[in-house]
Amino acid sequence: MLRSLDIRDMLIIDRLELQFRPGLNVLTGETGAGKSILLDCLGFVLGWRGRSELVRAGAGQGEVTAVFDLPADHPAREVLAEAGLPLDDELVLRRIAAADGRKTAFVNDRRAGAEVLRALADTLVELHGQQDDRGLLNPRGHRQLLDAFAGADLGAVRAAWAARAAAARALGEAEARLEAMRAEEDYLRHVVAEHDRLDPRPGEEAELDMRRRLMQAAARIREDVARAYQALGPEGAEGLMGNAVRWLDVAAPRAEGMLDAPLAALGRALTELGEASQGVERALEGLDHDPRELEAVEERLFAIRAAARKHGVAADDLGAFTSEMRAKLGLLDSGAADLKSLRARQAEAESRYAAEAARLTAARTAAAARLDAAILGELAPLKMERAHFVTGITPADPGPEGADQVAFTVATNPGAPAGPLNRIASGGELSRFLLALKVCLARGGSPVTMIFDEIDRGVGGATADAVGRRLERLAEGAQILVVTHSPQVAARGAHHWRVEKRVEDGRTSSTVTALAPAERVDEIARMLAGENVTDAARAAARALLDG
């Protein structure tokens, strides 16, 4: 609810403070008194686009402050939270216009851009009038209005749309992956077949390298190893040590034990010498190789190293690399089955979405019939009983809110073609259509302040009275501001302000005065009789206020 509006140095307003209340608030005054200026100033603080030159002549800057009460569940709180602005039960919007055209906005004393102001404005205020391009005349909002009237729950269709999009995305990604793998299928199969033939083992490269180096060195060291083996054998050290043992064995009985230790040492030495001789013999045998074996070792070693270089991996990682390539081939081979499953899932999601969208279309169609009947019922008291209102529902591109396009159309005369509200209806007719729409679409207390700018233009008498009574009913549990020239509408207001233009010391200014009950009688009498207010006009004004 709009609680207060403070205006300083804007257009012809010097300083103005207004305190608004719930219910129907009416603003009246002579033509040109400045009623539209109030709406310009409110639109300015809400970030709406309007007049470019707003600062009062001679002032360095103008300023407008609007204070709103925010219940705990008010949608403006979500906008504040998303923008990182302070949250409170009170929302203070302040906007300053400098004489040079610069504009600065504050939300709860925090700097904010015009985009944030407009986002907040969408949750705070609705402006309805003959230039209502932000509200009921905007076809882009008709579907949302119909859904609100129907009490439609869009959760199921939104969930089905999300599942449909997810299934389509999964299928597309799988198809792209499969296509990319198919592009390298020949390469994958070639690599796997080549490596399967090679079949490298972890550690094999080091083993082959060692064997190659040994075989290359064998020719150079074999002669020395053979000499060493001969020196250790029966013709060498082993034979000499055997002779020494035999000689000492003959002498030992007469040596009184002096040769026991040497004989034992020679025994141990012979044992070690035998092990050494056997080891040298094995080495000698190992150095014996077929030249073709060296060639085979080198060929395999070079093949393993070439494969490792080709694929940029270590030789010991060739097995893991081959497993990775084989896994890709497995995905490729199973891809067709996976695509079949994903296509089935997408078809199921499409079917579920189509069913939910069809249910929503049926609900909208039924609600449209009820809305059309309700609006026709409202139009009769507004002296438009011959008009025809149709909520048109046509197919649209599927989306998260269904596959329907909704447009409100009217025909003002029987047999005339229906068309958009703002193209078919005249000024007075348009105002009454908008009022009938708003009355039918309102559901309980509205979270927004509704402003009707001369919505009663072009009507009078019983029709104006019907307009006033509908505005009064619409204001129950809500807040409505009405700029009006109709005494019948003004009489239905719970709170009444008079806008006046004054000239003092050659300076024009606009003021707004809250009217007491007696002052309301005079103001409504002026609206009835004109400049010369008579007792009869006052009596008629009292009758309107009492009615």
C-alpha positions in Angstrom: 0.0 0.0 0.0 1.2 3.5 -0.8 1.3 5.3 2.5 2.8 8.7 1.6 4.1 10.7 -1.3 6.5 13.6 -0.7 7.2 16.0 -3.7 9.7 18.8 -3.7 10.4 21.3 -6.6 8.8 19.2 -9.3 7.0 21.0 -12.2 4.6 23.5 -10.5 4.8 21.8 -7.1 6.9 23.5 -4.5 6.4 21.2 -1.5 3.7 18.7 -1.1 3.2 15.9 1.4 0.3 13.4 0.9 -0.7 10.7 3.3 -2.8 8.0 1.6 -4.9 5.3 3.3 -6.5 2.0 2.3 -9.8 1.9 0.3 -10.9 4.3 -2.4 -8.9 7.5 -2.5 -10.3 10.1 -4.9 -8.6 13.2 -6.3 -10.6 15.9 -7.9 -10.1 19.4 -9.1 -10.4 21.8 -12.1 -8.9 20.8 -15.4 -5.3 21.9 -15.4 -5.1 22.0 -11.6 -2.2 19.5 -11.5 -3.8 16.1 -11.0 -1.8 14.6 -13.9 1.4 16.1 -12.3 0.8 14.0 -9.2 0.8 10.9 -11.4 3.9 12.1 -13.3 5.7 12.5 -10.0 4.6 9.1 -8.8 5.7 7.6 -12.1 9.0 9.3 -11.8 9.9 7.8 -8.4 8.7 4.4 -9.7 11.2 4.6 -12.6 8.5 4.9 -15.3 9.4 6.8 -18.5 7.7 10.1 -18.7 8.4 13.8 -19.0 12.0 14.7 -19.5 11.8 18.2 -17.8 10.4 17.7 -14.3 12.4 20.1 -12.1 10.5 23.3 -11.1 11.7 26.4 -12.8 14.5 28.1 -10.8 15.3 25.0 -8.6 18.6 23.1 -8.8 16.9 19.8 -8.3 13.6 18.1 -7.7 12.9 15.1 -5.4 10.1 12.6 -4.9 9.8 10.2 -2.0 7.2 7.4 -1.9 6.7 5.2 1.2 5.0 1.8 0.8 3.9 -0.7 3.5 5.1 -4.2 2.7 3.3 -7.2 4.2 5.4 -10.3 4.9 4.3 -12.0 1.6 4.5 -9.0 -0.7 6.2 -9.9 -4.0 8.4 -6.7 -3.8 10.4 -8.5 -1.1 11.7 -11.0 -3.7 12.9 -8.1 -5.9 14.7 -6.5 -3.0 16.3 -9.7 -2.0 17.5 -10.4 -5.6 18.9 -6.9 -5.8 20.7 -7.2 -2.5 18.7 -4.3 -1.0 17.6 -3.9 2.7 14.3 -5.7 3.6 11.9 -4.1 6.0 8.1 -3.8 6.6 8.5 -0.3 5.1 9.8 0.4 1.5 11.1 3.9 0.9 11.7 5.0 -2.7 13.5 8.3 -3.3 14.5 9.7 -6.7 16.2 13.0 -7.4 16.2 14.9 -10.7 18.9 17.5 -11.3 18.2 20.5 -13.5 20.8 19.2 -16.0 18.9 16.0 -16.5 20.8 13.6 -14.2 18.7 11.3 -12.1 19.6 9.4 -8.9 17.5 6.8 -7.1 17.6 5.3 -3.6 15.8 2.3 -2.3 15.7 2.1 1.5 18.6 4.7 1.5 20.7 2.5 -0.9 21.6 3.6 -4.4 19.6 1.7 -7.1 19.1 1.8 -10.8 16.0 2.6 -12.7 15.7 -1.1 -13.7 15.3 -2.0 -10.0 12.7 0.8 -9.5 10.7 -0.5 -12.5 10.9 -4.1 -11.2 9.6 -2.9 -7.8 6.9 -0.8 -9.5 5.5 -3.8 -11.2 4.8 -5.3 -7.8 3.6 -2.1 -6.2 1.4 -0.1 -8.5 -1.0 -0.7 -11.5 -1.9 2.3 -13.6 -5.2 2.0 -15.5 -6.4 4.6 -17.9 -7.0 5.3 -21.6 -3.2 5.2 -22.2 -2.9 1.9 -20.2 -0.1 0.2 -22.1 1.4 -1.3 -19.0 -1.7 -3.1 -17.7 -4.8 -4.6 -19.2 -4.2 -3.3 -22.6 -0.9 -5.1 -23.0 -1.7 -8.5 -24.7 1.5 -9.9 -23.3 -0.1 -10.0 -19.9 -3.5 -11.4 -20.9 -2.5 -15.1 -20.4 -1.2 -14.3 -16.9 -4.4 -12.5 -16.1 -6.5 -15.4 -17.3 -4.5 -17.9 -15.3 -4.9 -15.7 -12.2 -8.7 -15.6 -12.8 -8.8 -19.4 -13.3 -6.6 -20.1 -10.3 -4.4 -22.2 -12.6 -1.5 -24.1 -11.1 1.3 -24.0 -13.6 3.6 -26.2 -11.5 2.8 -29.5 -13.4 3.3 -28.0 -16.9 6.5 -26.2 -15.9 7.9 -29.4 -14.5 6.9 -31.3 -17.6 8.6 -28.6 -19.8 11.7 -28.8 -17.7 11.8 -32.6 -18.1 11.1 -32.3 -21.8 14.0 -29.8 -22.2 16.3 -32.0 -20.1 15.5 -35.1 -22.2 16.1 -33.2 -25.4 19.4 -31.8 -24.1 20.5 -35.3 -23.0 19.6 -36.8 -26.4 21.4 -33.9 -28.3 24.5 -34.3 -26.2 24.6 -38.1 -26.7 24.1 -37.6 -30.5 27.0 -35.1 -30.6 29.2 -37.4 -28.6 28.4 -40.4 -30.8 28.9 -38.3 -34.0 32.3 -37.2 -32.7 33.3 -40.8 -31.9 32.1 -41.9 -35.3 34.4 -39.4 -36.9 37.4 -41.2 -35.2 36.0 -44.7 -35.4 38.5 -45.9 -38.0 41.4 -44.4 -35.9 40.1 -46.1 -32.7 39.8 -49.5 -34.3 43.2 -49.2 -35.9 44.8 -48.2 -32.6 43.2 -51.0 -30.6 44.1 -53.7 -33.3 47.7 -52.4 -33.5 48.1 -52.5 -29.7 46.4 -55.8 -29.4 49.0 -57.2 -31.8 51.9 -55.5 -29.9 50.5 -56.4 -26.5 53.0 -54.5 -24.4 53.5 -55.4 -20.8 54.3 -53.0 -17.9 58.1 -53.0 -17.4 58.8 -54.7 -20.7 60.6 -51.8 -22.2 63.1 -51.7 -19.4 63.6 -55.5 -19.6 64.1 -55.4 -23.4 66.5 -52.4 -23.1 68.6 -54.3 -20.5 68.8 -57.5 -22.7 69.7 -55.4 -25.7 72.6 -53.7 -23.9 73.8 -57.1 -22.6 73.8 -58.7 -26.0 75.5 -55.7 -27.5 78.2 -55.9 -24.8 78.6 -59.7 -25.0 81.1 -59.7 -27.8 83.4 -57.3 -26.0 83.4 -59.0 -22.6 83.0 -62.7 -23.5 86.8 -63.3 -24.0 87.7 -61.9 -20.6 85.0 -63.9 -18.9 86.2 -67.1 -20.7 89.8 -66.4 -19.5 88.5 -65.9 -16.0 86.5 -69.1 -16.1 89.6 -71.0 -17.3 91.7 -69.4 -14.5 89.2 -70.5 -11.9 88.7 -74.0 -13.2 90.7 -77.3 -12.9 93.5 -76.0 -15.1 93.8 -72.9 -12.8 93.1 -72.0 -9.3 90.8 -74.9 -8.5 93.5 -77.4 -9.6 96.3 -75.7 -7.7 94.2 -75.4 -4.5 93.3 -79.1 -4.9 97.0 -80.0 -5.1 97.7 -77.9 -2.0 95.0 -79.6 0.0 96.3 -83.1 -1.0 99.8 -82.2 0.0 98.7 -80.7 3.3 96.5 -83.7 4.0 99.7 -86.0 3.8 101.7 -83.7 6.1 99.0 -82.9 8.6 99.3 -86.1 10.8 102.9 -85.2 11.5 102.3 -81.5 12.1 100.8 -81.9 15.5 97.6 -80.0 14.5 99.3 -76.9 13.0 97.8 -77.5 9.6 94.2 -78.1 10.7 93.2 -74.4 10.4 94.8 -73.9 7.0 93.1 -77.0 5.8 89.7 -75.8 7.0 90.3 -72.4 5.3 91.2 -74.1 2.1 88.0 -76.2 2.3 86.0 -73.0 2.6 87.9 -71.4 -0.2 87.3 -74.3 -2.5 83.6 -74.1 -1.8 83.5 -70.3 -2.6 85.7 -70.9 -5.6 83.3 -73.5 -6.9 80.3 -71.0 -6.5 82.3 -68.3 -8.3 83.3 -70.7 -11.1 79.6 -71.7 -11.5 78.5 -68.1 -11.6 81.1 -67.2 -14.2 80.1 -70.2 -16.2 76.4 -69.2 -16.2 77.4 -65.7 -17.3 79.5 -67.2 -20.1 76.5 -69.2 -21.2 74.3 -66.0 -21.0 76.8 -64.2 -23.2 76.3 -66.8 -25.9 73.3 -65.6 -28.1 72.0 -65.9 -31.6 72.5 -62.6 -33.5 68.9 -63.0 -34.7 67.7 -62.8 -31.0 69.3 -59.3 -30.7 67.5 -58.3 -33.9 64.2 -59.5 -32.5 64.7 -57.7 -29.1 65.6 -54.5 -30.8 62.6 -54.7 -33.2 60.2 -55.2 -30.3 61.8 -52.5 -28.2 61.7 -50.0 -31.0 58.1 -50.9 -31.8 57.0 -50.2 -28.1 58.9 -46.9 -28.0 57.5 -45.8 -31.3 53.9 -46.5 -30.1 54.5 -44.6 -26.9 55.9 -41.6 -28.9 53.0 -41.7 -31.4 50.4 -41.4 -28.7 52.3 -39.2 -26.3 52.3 -41.6 -23.3 54.9 -43.5 -21.4 55.7 -47.0 -22.6 54.4 -48.5 -19.4 51.1 -46.6 -19.9 50.4 -48.1 -23.4 48.1 -50.8 -21.8 46.0 -48.2 -20.0 45.8 -46.1 -23.2 44.6 -49.1 -25.2 42.0 -49.8 -22.5 40.8 -46.2 -22.9 40.5 -46.5 -26.6 38.7 -49.8 -26.2 36.2 -48.2 -23.8 35.5 -45.5 -26.4 34.9 -48.2 -29.0 32.5 -49.9 -26.5 30.6 -46.6 -26.1 30.4 -46.3 -29.9 29.2 -49.9 -30.3 26.6 -49.3 -27.5 25.7 -45.8 -28.7 22.9 -46.9 -30.9 21.2 -48.7 -28.0 21.7 -45.7 -25.8 20.2 -43.3 -28.4 17.2 -45.6 -28.7 16.7 -45.3 -24.9 17.2 -41.6 -24.9 14.8 -41.1 -27.8 12.2 -43.1 -26.0 12.7 -41.0 -22.9 12.3 -37.8 -25.0 9.2 -39.1 -26.6 7.8 -39.9 -23.1 8.7 -36.4 -21.9 7.1 -34.8 -25.0 3.9 -36.8 -24.4 3.8 -35.9 -20.8 4.3 -32.2 -21.6 1.6 -32.4 -24.3 -0.8 -33.9 -21.9 -0.1 -31.2 -19.2 -0.3 -28.4 -21.8 -3.6 -29.8 -23.1 -5.0 -29.9 -19.5 -3.9 -26.3 -19.0 -5.5 -25.3 -22.3 -8.8 -27.0 -21.3 -8.7 -25.1 -17.9 -8.0 -21.8 -19.7 -10.8 -22.4 -22.1 -13.3 -23.1 -19.3 -12.0 -20.1 -17.4 -12.3 -17.9 -20.5 -15.9 -18.8 -20.9 -16.6 -17.9 -17.2 -14.6 -14.6 -17.6 -16.5 -13.6 -20.7 -19.8 -14.2 -19.0 -18.7 -12.3 -15.9 -17.5 -9.3 -17.9 -20.7 -9.2 -19.9 -22.6 -9.1 -16.6 -20.5 -6.1 -15.5 -20.9 -4.3 -18.9 -24.7 -4.1 -18.7 -24.9 -1.7 -15.7 -22.2 0.3 -17.4 -24.6 0.9 -20.4 -22.6 -1.4 -22.7 -25.1 -4.3 -22.8 -24.7 -4.6 -26.6 -20.9 -5.0 -26.4 -19.4 -8.4 -26.8 -16.2 -9.5 -25.0 -14.2 -12.6 -26.0 -11.1 -14.1 -24.5 -9.4 -15.6 -27.5 -7.2 -18.6 -27.0 -5.0 -19.7 -29.9 -2.1 -22.1 -30.3 1.4 -20.7 -29.5 4.9 -22.0 -29.4 5.3 -24.5 -26.5 6.9 -23.1 -23.4 7.1 -23.5 -19.6 3.6 -22.0 -19.3 1.9 -24.1 -21.9 1.2 -23.7 -25.6 -1.5 -21.0 -25.6 -1.7 -17.4 -26.7 -4.4 -15.4 -24.9 -5.8 -12.1 -26.1 -8.8 -10.1 -24.9 -10.9 -8.8 -27.8 -14.1 -6.8 -28.0 -16.9 -5.9 -30.4 -18.8 -2.8 -29.4 -21.8 -3.4 -31.7 -23.6 -6.5 -32.7 -22.2 -7.9 -36.0 -19.1 -5.8 -35.8 -15.8 -7.7 -36.0 -13.9 -8.2 -32.7 -10.5 -6.7 -32.2 -8.0 -5.6 -29.5 -9.4 -3.4 -26.8 -7.4 -0.3 -27.6 -8.3 -0.4 -31.3 -12.0 -1.1 -31.2 -13.3 0.8 -28.2 -13.7 4.6 -28.0 -12.3 6.5 -25.0 -15.3 6.1 -22.8 -16.0 2.6 -23.8 -12.4 1.6 -23.2 -12.5 3.0 -19.7 -15.6 0.9 -18.9 -14.1 -2.2 -20.5 -11.0 -1.8 -18.3 -13.0 -1.3 -15.2 -15.2 -4.4 -15.9 -12.0 -6.4 -16.6 -10.4 -5.3 -13.4 -13.5 -6.0 -11.3 -13.8 -9.5 -12.7 -10.1 -10.2 -12.4 -9.6 -9.0 -8.9 -9.4 -11.8 -6.3 -9.7 -10.5 -2.8 -7.3 -7.8 -1.5 -4.8 -6.8 -4.2 -1.1 -6.5 -3.1 -0.7 -3.5 -5.5 -2.1 0.0 -5.4 -4.4 0.5 -8.3 -4.5 3.9 -10.0 -7.4 4.8 -12.3 -6.7 8.0 -14.3 -10.0 9.5 -15.4 -11.4 6.1 -16.2 -14.8 7.6 -16.0 -14.2 10.1 -18.9 -17.1 10.3 -21.3 -19.7 8.8 -19.0 -22.2 10.4 -16.6 -25.5 9.9 -14.7 -26.3 6.3 -13.9 -23.3 5.0 -15.8 -20.9 7.1 -13.8 -22.7 5.9 -10.6 -22.2 2.3 -11.7 -18.5 3.1 -12.3 -18.2 4.6 -8.8 -19.9 1.7 -7.1 -17.6 -0.8 -8.9 -14.5 1.2 -7.9 -15.8 1.2 -4.3 -16.3 -2.6 -4.4 -12.9 -3.1 -6.0 -11.3 -1.1 -3.2 -12.5 -3.4 -0.5 -9.4 -4.8 1.2 -7.2 -2.9 -1.3 -6.1 0.6 -2.1 -7.3 2.5 -5.1 -6.4 6.1 -6.3 -8.8 7.6 -8.7 -8.4 10.9 -10.6 -11.9 11.8 -11.6 -14.1 14.6 -12.9 -17.3 12.6 -12.1 -19.2 13.6 -8.9 -20.9 10.2 -8.8 -17.4 8.6 -8.6 -16.0 11.1 -6.2 -19.0 10.5 -3.8 -18.0 6.8 -3.5 -14.5 7.6 -2.2 -13.5 6.8 1.4 -10.9 9.6 1.3 -11.1 12.7 -0.8 -8.4 15.2 -1.9 -8.8 18.4 -3.9 -6.1 19.5 -6.3 -5.9 23.3 -6.8 -3.7 25.6 -8.8 -2.7 28.9 -7.1 -0.9 32.0 -8.3 0.9 34.0 -5.6 3.4 36.8 -6.3 3.4 35.9 -10.0 4.3 32.3 -9.2 2.1 29.3 -10.1 1.9 26.3 -7.7 -0.2 23.3 -7.3 -1.5 22.1 -3.9 -3.5 19.1 -2.7 -5.8 19.4 0.3 -7.5 16.5 2.2 -11.2 17.3 2.5 -13.3 17.1 5.6 -16.9 15.9 5.2 -18.3 19.4 4.9 -15.7 20.3 2.4 -16.5 17.2 0.4 -20.1 18.5 0.0 -18.8 21.8 -1.5 -16.4 20.1 -3.8 -18.9 17.6 -5.2 -21.4 20.4 -5.5 -18.9 22.3 -7.6 -18.4 19.3 -9.8 -22.2 19.2 -10.3 -23.0 22.9 -10.7 -19.7 24.4 -11.9 -18.3 27.7 -10.6 -21.5 28.9 -9.0 -22.4 26.5 -6.3 -26.1 26.6 -5.3 -28.0 25.2 -2.3 -29.6 22.7 -4.8 -26.2 21.6 -5.8 -25.2 21.1 -2.2 -28.3 19.1 -1.6 -27.6 16.9 -4.6 -24.0 16.4 -3.4 -25.3 15.3 0.0 -27.7 12.9 -1.7 -24.8 11.4 -3.7 -22.6 11.0 -0.5 -25.5 9.4 1.4 -26.3 7.1 -1.5 
